[in-house]
Amino acid sequence: MIHPNTTYPNASPNHFRTKQEISRILSAAVVNSHFRTQLLINPVQTVIEGYKGEKFELRDGHRNRLGAIHARTLAEFAARLNTI
């Protein structure tokens, strides 16, 4: 586990916010099969719509890159998502 007070001199605050939002997206996909299916079919729209009233705060560039991900499973999606 990474200690919350750990600092990374080469990482920006935006980088951490993006990683946090990606983690939230994947968590929602793990616990909800409908969200997971929609994420695999249309990731951009699914992220825009959010999950159970929760919105995901991704910059347009990151959100648009989601549309380039074509995956059949959540594991495959997560592996490709990790590269954005």
Secondary structure, 3 states (H helix, E strand, C coil): CCCCCCCCCCCCHHHHHHHHHHHHHHHHHHHCHHHHHHHHHCHHHHHHHCECCECCCCCHHHHHHHCCCCCCCHHHHHHHHCCC
